[in-house]
Amino acid sequence: MALAGIGVDMLEIARMEKVLARRPSFAHRVFTEEERAYCNKTARPAQHFAARFAAREAVLKALGTGFSQGIGLADVSVVNNEAGRPEAVLAGRAREVAAEQGIVEVALSLSYTHDIAVANAVAMTDEVRPKQEERPDPKEELRASFREARSVIDELERVEEQGQTTE
């Protein structure tokens, strides 16, 4: 079993524009409601649809399957996380295949020029997945900072009091 898989796909944006114009049902058949809402609110929807279609292909290449083993277009989609970065979402048979391979995440990068949309996907198991640094709780850091400041103030007051009693 491979520890990770890599997939890349590219698509001409003009080709996606033609498909969307000729077959309006294509977007409803291939993309989720969330994807359609995101793409349709942009200045160049076809560019974003093309990137998301390329992402499907790239993800399935990273899984090593392509559109086979019962995997369909609806089994991979793209959402933007709270930071705005694209994330691959696996469903149905694609999620099952990923689980069978021990894949816990598929990192995704989307890019485009005026003419071409490109997607890169890296399927990762726990063994190769970068570890997230444990970050302290910001509230606890603030409390600790206040405790430290309070102890400095207490020490200064103690020193000041000692200075007054010795005079």
N, C-alpha and C positions, 0 to 999 in steps of 0.2 A: 504494500500500500504506500502510495506517495504521501509525503508529509504535506505537500502543498501543490496546487496547480495554478498555472498562469494562463489567462486567456486575453486575447486582444481582438477587437473587431472594429472595422470602420465602414462608414456608409456615406454615400454622396447625399448631401442635403437636398439637392435638386430632385433626386430620385424620390425622396420622401415627400417633397412638395407635390410631385406628380401623382403619387399614390393617394395622398390625402385629398387632392382635387378630384381625381377620377372615382375614388371609392370612399365617400364620406363615412361609411360604416366601418372602414378599416380601423380608425382610431378607437371606436367603441368596442370592436372585437379584440384588439390587441392590447390596449392600454387600460390601466385601472382608472377609476373616476378621479382619484387623487392625481395621477400622472396627467390626465387630460386637463384638469383644472390648472395645474402648474404650467404646463406647456402653452395652453391657450391664453394665459395672462401675460406671456412674454411678447416682445416685439417681433421675434421670429419663431413662431411655434414649431415649424418644420425642423428647425435646427435642434430643438430640444427633444422632439419626438424621435429624430434620427439618432441622437445620442442615447436615448433610452432603449431604442430598438437594438443598437449596437451593444449596449450593456447586456441585454438578454443573451446575445450570441457570445459575448466575452465570458460571461458567468458560466454558461454551459460548456464552453471550451475549458475553463478552469476546472470544472467538475469532471471533465474528460468524457462527456456524453454527447454534446450537441443535442439537437432535437431528436432524441431516440430514447429507448427504454421507457416509453410512456410519458416523456416530458413534453409539455406543450407550452405555447406562448404565455399562457396565464400563470405558469409556475414560477416565473421570475418577474419581478417588477422593481421599480426604483422609487425610493422616497428620499426626501431631503431631511436630514436630522435637524435638531434645534440650532446647530451651528451653520446650517445651510449646505453641508456636504452631502453628496449623494450616498445612499446606502442601498445595497442589494437586499431584496426581500425574497426569500424562497418559500414556496408553497407546494402543496401536493407532492408529486413524484420527485421534483427537484430537491425538496427538503428531505425526503426519504433517502435519496441517493447521497446527499451531503452527510446525513447522519451515519449511513453505512460506512462512509469513508472517514468518519471522525472529524469532519469539517465543522468548525464552530463559527466561522465568520468568512464572508467573502468581501474583501476590501475592494472598493470600486473608485475609479477615477474617470471622469468624463471630460473631454476637451473637444473643441471644434475650431475650425477656421471658417472663412466665409463659405467654403465649398464642401468640407468634409467634417463629419462627426466621428470621434474616436472614443472607444471605451477600453479600459484596461481593468482586468479583474484578477485578484489573487485569492485563491481558496486556501484557508489556513486551518490547521489543526492546533490544538493547545500547545503542542511541542514547538511550533514555529511562530505562533502568534506573539507579537510584542506584548510584554507585560506592562500593564498600566501602573504608573507610579501611584503608590498610596498617598493621597493628599489629605493633610489634616483638615478637620472640620473648621471652616472659617470662623464660626461662632466661638469654638473652643480656643482658636488662636487669639481672637480678640479678648476673650476672658483672661487668658494667660498673660497677655500684654498688659491688661489692666491690673492683674495681680502683681506683676513685676513692678509696674509704675507705683502701685500702692505701697509695696515693700520699700522702694527707694524713698518715697515721701515719708514713710514711717521712720526709716533710718535717719533721714535728715532731721526730722522732728526730735528724735531721740538725741542726736548729736547736739542739736541746738539747745535742748533742755539741759544736757550735761554742761554745756558751756555757760549757761545762765546760773547754774547752781555752784559752779566753781569760781565765779567772779566775786 
